[in-house]
């Protein structure tokens, strides 16, 4: 069985994500997957990340379907109201992509 979110697969961020988040925050999502989630809990092929204002800094809240495990990670980046409230990370077995909820329908 192939595990979801193998860091050796090609990784992308959608145009909507690139236009709405700084690259350091996008990179941090991949690091959270690789360092805090992968190997700690079983991951499905779609992960949910809520971006929360925590006193002017970004907190990333992780969750996924069919699991009660949730995690919040505080990051040192300034929060902006222009940031999307939620992003998804999707692994289709060949590539991994971070995208906005609206882009899931495209």
N, C-alpha and C positions, 0 to 999 in steps of 0.2 A: 504494500500500500504506500502510495506517495503522500507525504505530509504536505499540508498547506503551508504556504509562506516559507519557501526555501530561498534563502538569500542569494542562491546561485542563479535564480531565474531573472529574466529581464524585468526591471521595475520602472514604472512610469507614474506620472501625475497628469491628470486630465488638464485640458486648457482652462477649464473653470477653476480648478484648484490652483494652478500656477498663477492665474490672474488675481486670485483672492487671498492667497497666503504667501508669506515670505518663504524663500527657499529653505532657510534654517528650520522653520517650523515643519515644513514638509519632510525634511531629512530627519527631524526628531520623531515623526510618526514611524518611519522605517526603523529607527533605532529602538523605539518602544517595542515594536513587533519583535525585532531580533534579540534584544537584551532582556526585556521584561516579560514577554509573553511566550515566545517560542521555547519549547522544552519545559516550560513551567506548567502550562495547561494545554489540553488538546484544542487546536484551533480549527474552526470551520473555514470554508472558503470565502466567507464574507464577515468582515469585522466592522464594528460601528465605533466611531470616535466622536464624542460631543466635545465641542470647544467651549469652555466656560470661563467667564470673567471671575477671577479670584483676586479681588483687591487690586485690579489693574494689571495682573499677570495672567497668563494662560494656564488653565488646568485642562488636561486632556482626560476625558472619562471614557474608558473602554468597556464595551459589552459585545455580546454576540448571541444569536439565537441558540436555542436548546442548551443553554448554560446559565447557571445562576451566578457564575463568577463575574465580578466587575472590579475595575481598578481605576483609580484616579491618580494621575501623575502631574505634579506641579512643574511647570517649565519657567525658565527665567525670561521669557519673551513678553513684551508689553501686549496686552489684549487690545483689540480694536473691535468696535461694533460692526465694522465692515466685514469681519470674518464670518464665514458660514457657521451656523450653529452645529452642524453635523457634517461629517465626511465619512465615506466608506473606503475600506481597503478590500479589494477583490482579487482572488487568485483563481484564474481560469485553468490552471494546470500547465500553462505555457508561459504566461506573463502575469505580473502583479501590477495592479493599478489603484491609485488613490483617486477617488472622484466624488463629486457632489451628488446628493440624492437625486436631483433633477436629471443628471447625466445618466443615471441608471436606466431611465426610460428610453434613452436614445438608441 
